[in-house]
Amino acid sequence: MKFDINTITVHNAPMRWVRQAVAFYQKFGASEDPALHFKSDFVAVYPKLIEVATQMGLIAAPGVVATPTFSIAGGAYGANQSVPILCATSGAEIRYTTDGSAPTTSSAVYTAPIAIVGGEAGVLVTTTLKAKAFKAGMTASSVASATYDITL
Protein backbone atom coordinates (compact mmCIF):
# COMPACT_ATOMS: atom_id res chain seq x y z
CA MET A 1 0.00 0.00 0.00
CA LYS A 2 1.38 3.41 -0.97
CA PHE A 3 0.44 6.66 0.78
CA ASP A 4 1.06 10.06 -0.78
CA ILE A 5 0.68 12.76 1.87
CA ASN A 6 1.54 15.67 -0.44
CA THR A 7 -1.49 15.16 -2.67
CA ILE A 8 -3.74 13.82 0.10
CA THR A 9 -4.50 10.58 -1.69
CA VAL A 10 -4.37 7.02 -0.49
CA HIS A 11 -3.42 4.59 -3.24
CA ASN A 12 -4.93 1.08 -3.20
CA ALA A 13 -7.13 1.93 -0.20
CA PRO A 14 -10.56 3.53 -0.52
CA MET A 15 -10.70 7.07 0.86
CA ARG A 16 -13.69 5.88 2.90
CA TRP A 17 -11.22 3.79 4.90
CA VAL A 18 -9.41 6.95 5.96
CA ARG A 19 -12.74 8.54 6.98
CA GLN A 20 -13.73 5.38 8.89
CA ALA A 21 -10.33 5.22 10.62
CA VAL A 22 -10.61 8.88 11.66
CA ALA A 23 -14.18 8.42 12.97
CA PHE A 24 -13.21 5.27 14.87
CA TYR A 25 -10.08 6.89 16.35
CA GLN A 26 -11.98 10.02 17.40
CA LYS A 27 -14.62 7.90 19.12
CA PHE A 28 -12.40 5.34 20.85
CA GLY A 29 -8.83 6.67 20.64
CA ALA A 30 -6.30 3.91 21.16
CA SER A 31 -8.41 2.16 23.79
CA GLU A 32 -10.43 -0.12 21.47
CA ASP A 33 -9.22 -2.75 19.02
CA PRO A 34 -10.44 -2.01 15.47
CA ALA A 35 -10.57 -5.79 14.83
CA LEU A 36 -13.75 -5.86 16.91
CA HIS A 37 -15.48 -3.59 14.37
CA PHE A 38 -13.84 -4.00 10.95
CA LYS A 39 -12.73 -6.67 8.47
CA SER A 40 -9.16 -7.93 8.58
CA ASP A 41 -8.07 -6.09 5.41
CA PHE A 42 -9.00 -2.77 7.02
CA VAL A 43 -7.52 -3.72 10.40
CA ALA A 44 -4.21 -4.65 8.75
CA VAL A 45 -3.75 -1.08 7.47
CA TYR A 46 -5.47 0.75 10.35
CA PRO A 47 -2.21 1.95 12.01
CA LYS A 48 -0.97 3.38 8.70
CA LEU A 49 -4.36 5.01 8.04
CA ILE A 50 -4.18 6.75 11.43
CA GLU A 51 -0.61 7.87 10.67
CA VAL A 52 -1.71 9.29 7.30
CA ALA A 53 -4.79 10.98 8.81
CA THR A 54 -2.56 12.58 11.47
CA GLN A 55 -0.09 13.83 8.85
CA MET A 56 -3.02 15.16 6.79
CA GLY A 57 -4.22 17.11 9.82
CA LEU A 58 -7.51 15.19 10.02
CA ILE A 59 -6.76 14.19 13.61
CA ALA A 60 -4.26 15.41 16.16
CA ALA A 61 -1.46 13.10 17.16
CA PRO A 62 -1.99 11.58 20.61
CA GLY A 63 -0.95 14.06 23.27
CA VAL A 64 -0.85 17.01 20.86
CA VAL A 65 -3.41 19.83 20.95
CA ALA A 66 -5.27 20.29 17.65
CA THR A 67 -4.26 23.31 15.58
CA PRO A 68 -6.81 26.14 15.87
CA THR A 69 -8.88 27.06 12.83
CA PHE A 70 -10.32 30.38 11.70
CA SER A 71 -14.00 30.42 10.71
CA ILE A 72 -13.31 33.21 8.22
CA ALA A 73 -10.48 32.54 5.81
CA GLY A 74 -7.74 35.06 5.26
CA GLY A 75 -8.06 37.20 2.15
CA ALA A 76 -9.11 40.61 0.86
CA TYR A 77 -12.31 42.14 2.24
CA GLY A 78 -14.18 45.41 1.73
CA ALA A 79 -15.55 45.45 5.29
CA ASN A 80 -14.30 44.82 8.82
CA GLN A 81 -14.29 41.16 9.84
CA SER A 82 -15.04 39.40 13.13
CA VAL A 83 -13.07 36.14 13.12
CA PRO A 84 -14.06 33.22 15.39
CA ILE A 85 -11.22 30.85 16.33
CA LEU A 86 -12.00 27.18 17.04
CA CYS A 87 -9.99 24.30 18.49
CA ALA A 88 -11.05 20.65 18.29
CA THR A 89 -9.25 19.77 21.55
CA SER A 90 -11.72 20.08 24.41
CA GLY A 91 -10.53 22.34 27.21
CA ALA A 92 -7.66 23.86 25.22
CA GLU A 93 -6.85 27.53 25.75
CA ILE A 94 -6.32 29.49 22.54
CA ARG A 95 -3.78 32.32 22.55
CA TYR A 96 -3.48 34.72 19.60
CA THR A 97 -1.59 37.67 18.12
CA THR A 98 -2.52 40.19 15.44
CA ASP A 99 0.97 41.55 14.74
CA GLY A 100 2.28 38.49 12.90
CA SER A 101 4.34 37.17 15.81
CA ALA A 102 3.97 33.59 17.01
CA PRO A 103 1.61 33.22 19.99
CA THR A 104 3.07 32.15 23.33
CA THR A 105 1.59 31.38 26.74
CA SER A 106 1.89 35.13 27.42
CA SER A 107 -0.16 36.19 24.37
CA ALA A 108 -3.77 37.38 24.56
CA VAL A 109 -6.32 34.70 25.50
CA TYR A 110 -9.10 34.14 22.95
CA THR A 111 -12.51 34.81 24.51
CA ALA A 112 -14.56 36.21 21.61
CA PRO A 113 -14.24 36.64 17.83
CA ILE A 114 -11.27 38.81 16.87
CA ALA A 115 -12.06 42.17 15.26
CA ILE A 116 -10.05 42.72 12.08
CA VAL A 117 -10.60 46.33 11.10
CA GLY A 118 -9.65 48.62 8.25
CA GLY A 119 -8.55 52.23 8.42
CA GLU A 120 -9.52 55.27 6.43
CA ALA A 121 -11.64 54.79 3.33
CA GLY A 122 -9.58 53.51 0.42
CA VAL A 123 -6.53 52.68 2.57
CA LEU A 124 -5.41 49.05 2.74
CA VAL A 125 -4.84 47.67 6.25
CA THR A 126 -3.17 44.25 6.51
CA THR A 127 -3.48 42.17 9.68
CA THR A 128 -1.86 38.78 10.23
CA LEU A 129 -3.77 36.75 12.80
CA LYS A 130 -1.96 33.83 14.42
CA ALA A 131 -3.32 31.38 16.99
CA LYS A 132 -1.91 28.52 19.04
CA ALA A 133 -3.71 26.26 21.50
CA PHE A 134 -2.40 25.01 24.84
CA LYS A 135 -3.59 22.40 27.31
CA ALA A 136 -1.89 21.13 30.46
CA GLY A 137 -0.28 17.73 30.01
CA MET A 138 -0.28 17.98 26.21
CA THR A 139 2.08 19.34 23.58
CA ALA A 140 0.95 22.75 22.29
CA SER A 141 -0.59 22.92 18.84
CA SER A 142 1.02 24.16 15.68
CA VAL A 143 0.49 27.84 14.87
CA ALA A 144 -2.47 28.70 12.64
CA SER A 145 -2.04 31.82 10.53
CA ALA A 146 -4.19 33.93 8.21
CA THR A 147 -3.66 37.35 6.65
CA TYR A 148 -6.57 39.75 6.19
CA ASP A 149 -6.42 42.74 3.83
CA ILE A 150 -9.16 45.25 4.66
CA THR A 151 -9.95 48.20 2.39
CA LEU A 152 -12.99 50.19 3.45
Secondary structure as the mmCIF struct_conf table of DSSP 4:
data_model
#
loop_
_struct_conf.conf_type_id
_struct_conf.id
_struct_conf.beg_label_comp_id
_struct_conf.beg_label_asym_id
_struct_conf.beg_label_seq_id
_struct_conf.end_label_comp_id
_struct_conf.end_label_asym_id
_struct_conf.end_label_seq_id
STRN STRN1 LYS A 2 ASP A 4
TURN_TY1_P TURN_TY1_P1 ILE A 5 ILE A 8
STRN STRN2 THR A 9 HIS A 11
TURN_TY1_P TURN_TY1_P2 ASN A 12 ASN A 12
BEND BEND1 ALA A 13 ALA A 13
HELX_RH_AL_P HELX_RH_AL_P1 MET A 15 PHE A 28
TURN_TY1_P TURN_TY1_P3 GLY A 29 ALA A 30
BEND BEND2 SER A 31 GLU A 32
HELX_RH_3T_P HELX_RH_3T_P1 PRO A 34 LEU A 36
TURN_TY1_P TURN_TY1_P4 HIS A 37 HIS A 37
BEND BEND3 PHE A 38 PHE A 38
HELX_RH_AL_P HELX_RH_AL_P2 SER A 40 GLN A 55
TURN_TY1_P TURN_TY1_P5 MET A 56 GLY A 57
BEND BEND4 LEU A 58 ILE A 59
HELX_LH_PP_P HELX_LH_PP_P1 ALA A 60 ALA A 61
TURN_TY1_P TURN_TY1_P6 PRO A 62 GLY A 63
STRN STRN3 VAL A 64 VAL A 64
HELX_LH_PP_P HELX_LH_PP_P2 VAL A 65 PRO A 68
STRN STRN4 THR A 69 PHE A 70
BEND BEND5 SER A 71 ILE A 72
BEND BEND6 GLY A 74 GLY A 74
STRN STRN5 GLY A 75 TYR A 77
BEND BEND7 GLY A 78 ALA A 79
STRN STRN6 GLN A 81 VAL A 83
STRN STRN7 ILE A 85 LEU A 86
BEND BEND8 ALA A 88 THR A 89
TURN_TY1_P TURN_TY1_P7 SER A 90 GLY A 91
HELX_LH_PP_P HELX_LH_PP_P3 ALA A 92 ALA A 92
STRN STRN8 GLU A 93 THR A 97
BEND BEND9 THR A 98 THR A 98
STRN STRN9 ASP A 99 ASP A 99
BEND BEND10 GLY A 100 GLY A 100
HELX_LH_PP_P HELX_LH_PP_P4 SER A 101 PRO A 103
TURN_TY1_P TURN_TY1_P8 THR A 105 SER A 106
BEND BEND11 SER A 107 SER A 107
STRN STRN10 ALA A 108 VAL A 109
HELX_LH_PP_P HELX_LH_PP_P5 TYR A 110 TYR A 110
BEND BEND12 ALA A 112 ALA A 112
HELX_LH_PP_P HELX_LH_PP_P6 PRO A 113 PRO A 113
STRN STRN11 ILE A 114 ILE A 116
BEND BEND13 GLU A 120 GLU A 120
TURN_TY1_P TURN_TY1_P9 ALA A 121 GLY A 122
STRN STRN12 LEU A 124 PHE A 134
TURN_TY1_P TURN_TY1_P10 ALA A 136 GLY A 137
BEND BEND14 MET A 138 MET A 138
STRN STRN13 THR A 139 THR A 139
HELX_LH_PP_P HELX_LH_PP_P7 ALA A 140 VAL A 143
STRN STRN14 ALA A 144 THR A 151
#
